[in-house]
Amino acid sequence: MADAIEYAKDDARQADVGEFGVAKIVVVGCGGAGGNTINRLNRIGIRGAETIAINTDKQDLDLIDADKKLLI
């Protein structure tokens, strides 16, 4: 068992980030609740994810603090 754990540790250390790339996280908020979620994530300081707000209400969409906005 100890050998398996040590092997896993060595394998993890040797993994090249370039081989898999870096994770890209996108948060898509749809409608009023989705927009509220995006605003809340920004307000509490969550960073590192791209945010996209989608809504049919332009006035509500204008109030969302998203990286990208899509009016449908």
C-alpha positions, -999 to +999 in steps of 0.1 A: +000+000+000+028+024+009+044+018-025+012+026-043+009+059-024+045+068-031+040+060-068+009+082-069+028+111-053+057+108-078+033+106-107+014+137-095+047+156-092+057+147-127+025+158-143+031+187-167+005+215-165+012+221-202+001+185-210-034+192-197-036+230-198-051+252-172-087+249-162-110+276-177-141+282-155-171+300-170-201+309-149-233+315-170-262+332-152-296+330-169-325+353-160-329+372-128-316+345-105-285+339-126-278+376-127-282+378-089-258+349-086-231+366-107-235+398-087-232+378-055-201+360-066-184+393-075-195+409-042-180+382-021-148+384-040-148+352-061-123+357-089-107+336-117-139+327-135-153+344-166-189+354-161-217+356-187-252+369-180-281+360-203-314+377-200-345+389-220-348+420-198-323+447-209-328+469-179-320+440-156-291+429-177-276+465-174-275+460-136-254+428-138-217+430-132-207+403-157-177+400-181-201+394-210-238+400-214-262+385-239-296+399-245-320+374-260 
